[in-house]
């Protein structure tokens, strides 16, 4: 999976050692190994890479219904050009 970096890494680091996070991380890794998952693993945290934590005022969690290859790229309600 893509790495979480920068200011997001510092904000989220306390969660990484918690049991729920370790379980979730292991589950997601297994899903990527055994199933077709969108977005591709390298794009999973694109939103965090494109948005500095200091500019965030709200976070909306949801699920986009991407079902085809090449659509999901880690940015909510968005597809790649083309």
HUVENGI-V614291 format. One record per residue. SS is DSSP state (alpha for helix, beta for strand, coil for the rest). OMEGA is omega in whole degrees, -180 to 180 (NA if undefined). NEAR is the number of other C-alpha atoms within 12 Angstrom. Layout:
BEGIN
ss->[SS & SS]
omega->[OMEGA & OMEGA]
near->[NEAR & NEAR]
END
This chain:
BEGIN
ss->[coil & coil & coil & coil & coil & alpha & alpha & alpha & alpha & alpha & alpha & alpha & alpha & alpha & alpha & coil & coil & coil & alpha & alpha & alpha & alpha & alpha & alpha & alpha & alpha & alpha & alpha & alpha & alpha & alpha & alpha & alpha & alpha & coil & coil & coil & coil & coil & coil & alpha & alpha & alpha & coil & coil & alpha & alpha & alpha & alpha & alpha & coil & coil & alpha & alpha & alpha & coil & coil & coil & coil & coil & coil & coil & coil & coil & coil & coil & coil & coil & coil & coil & coil & coil & coil & coil & coil & coil & coil & coil & coil & coil & coil & coil]
omega->[177 & -180 & 170 & -174 & 172 & -176 & 176 & 179 & -180 & -180 & -175 & -176 & -180 & -179 & -171 & -179 & -179 & -177 & -178 & -178 & 179 & 178 & 180 & 180 & 179 & 179 & -179 & 177 & 179 & 178 & 178 & 180 & -169 & -176 & 171 & -176 & 175 & -2 & 173 & -175 & -178 & 180 & -171 & -177 & 180 & -179 & 179 & 179 & -176 & -174 & 177 & -179 & -178 & 179 & -178 & 177 & 178 & 175 & 179 & 178 & 180 & -180 & 175 & -176 & 178 & -176 & -178 & 179 & 176 & 180 & -176 & 178 & 174 & 178 & -175 & 177 & -175 & 170 & 178 & 177 & 175 & NA]
near->[22 & 19 & 17 & 26 & 20 & 17 & 18 & 24 & 18 & 14 & 16 & 18 & 16 & 14 & 17 & 18 & 13 & 13 & 12 & 13 & 16 & 15 & 15 & 16 & 19 & 16 & 15 & 21 & 20 & 16 & 17 & 19 & 14 & 10 & 14 & 18 & 27 & 29 & 32 & 27 & 24 & 19 & 25 & 25 & 25 & 25 & 27 & 27 & 21 & 22 & 21 & 19 & 21 & 13 & 12 & 14 & 9 & 9 & 12 & 12 & 10 & 9 & 15 & 19 & 15 & 22 & 14 & 16 & 14 & 19 & 23 & 29 & 28 & 30 & 27 & 26 & 17 & 19 & 20 & 17 & 8 & 6]
END
